Amino acid sequence: MLALSAINAYNDGIAIKNTMAALTIRNLDDDIKAKLRVQAALHGQSMEEEVRSILRQAFTPAAVGGLGQRLQQRFANQATELTLPARSLPREPLAW
């Protein structure tokens, strides 16, 4: 009997670990809901998935470093050598 109790307790623990939380948001402005619906459609996902993405992004630790380092990391795989156009003297001002 003790073994059966231990198995049930173990299974209950697994069930608790695998559950997902539910969240209900009340009194959400219609304007916010409409904007969320449009943003979700632009991303090709449901409003629910869009909210999950927003929350994941909000609670993901920020990248270490300043703006310059983050930009460098973001565009590291892009072209690094750009040809600059030749410089010329500025134009003469118009004589009115």
C-alpha positions in Angstrom: 0.0 0.0 0.0 2.9 2.4 0.8 4.3 1.8 -2.7 1.0 2.7 -4.3 0.9 5.9 -2.3 4.5 6.8 -3.3 3.6 6.2 -7.0 0.5 8.4 -6.7 2.5 11.1 -5.0 5.2 10.9 -7.7 2.6 11.1 -10.4 0.9 14.0 -8.8 4.2 15.8 -8.6 4.8 15.3 -12.3 1.3 16.6 -13.1 2.0 19.7 -11.2 5.3 20.4 -12.9 3.8 20.0 -16.4 0.8 22.3 -15.9 0.7 25.6 -17.6 -0.7 28.7 -15.9 -3.7 30.5 -17.1 -4.2 34.3 -17.0 -7.4 36.3 -17.4 -7.2 40.0 -18.1 -10.2 42.0 -17.2 -11.1 45.6 -18.1 -8.8 45.7 -21.1 -9.4 48.7 -23.3 -11.1 47.9 -26.6 -8.4 50.0 -28.4 -5.6 47.9 -26.8 -7.4 44.6 -27.8 -7.8 45.9 -31.4 -4.2 46.8 -31.7 -3.2 43.4 -30.2 -5.4 41.7 -32.7 -3.8 43.6 -35.6 -0.2 42.9 -34.3 -1.0 39.2 -33.9 -2.3 39.1 -37.5 0.8 40.8 -38.8 2.9 38.2 -37.0 0.7 35.4 -38.3 -0.4 34.1 -34.9 -3.3 34.2 -32.5 -3.8 36.9 -30.0 -3.1 34.4 -27.3 0.3 33.5 -28.8 1.1 37.2 -29.4 0.5 37.9 -25.7 2.8 35.0 -24.8 5.5 36.3 -27.1 5.2 39.8 -25.6 5.4 38.4 -22.0 8.4 36.2 -22.9 10.2 39.1 -24.4 9.4 41.4 -21.5 10.8 38.9 -19.0 13.8 37.7 -20.9 17.0 39.1 -19.5 18.3 42.1 -21.5 21.4 41.7 -23.6 24.6 42.6 -21.8 26.4 45.7 -23.1 25.5 49.0 -24.5 23.6 49.9 -27.7 26.7 49.7 -29.8 27.5 46.2 -28.7 23.9 45.1 -29.2 23.8 46.5 -32.7 27.1 44.9 -33.6 25.8 41.5 -32.4 22.5 42.0 -34.2 24.2 42.8 -37.6 27.3 40.6 -37.2 26.4 38.5 -40.2 25.7 41.4 -42.5 28.2 43.1 -44.8 30.9 44.7 -42.9 32.8 46.4 -45.6 30.9 49.2 -47.3 32.3 51.4 -50.1 32.0 55.0 -49.2 31.2 57.4 -52.0 34.0 59.9 -53.0 33.7 63.2 -51.2 33.6 66.5 -53.1 33.7 70.1 -52.1 30.4 71.6 -50.9 28.3 73.5 -53.4 28.6 77.3 -53.7 25.7 79.1 -52.0 23.1 80.6 -54.2 23.5 84.3 -54.9 20.1 86.0 -54.7 
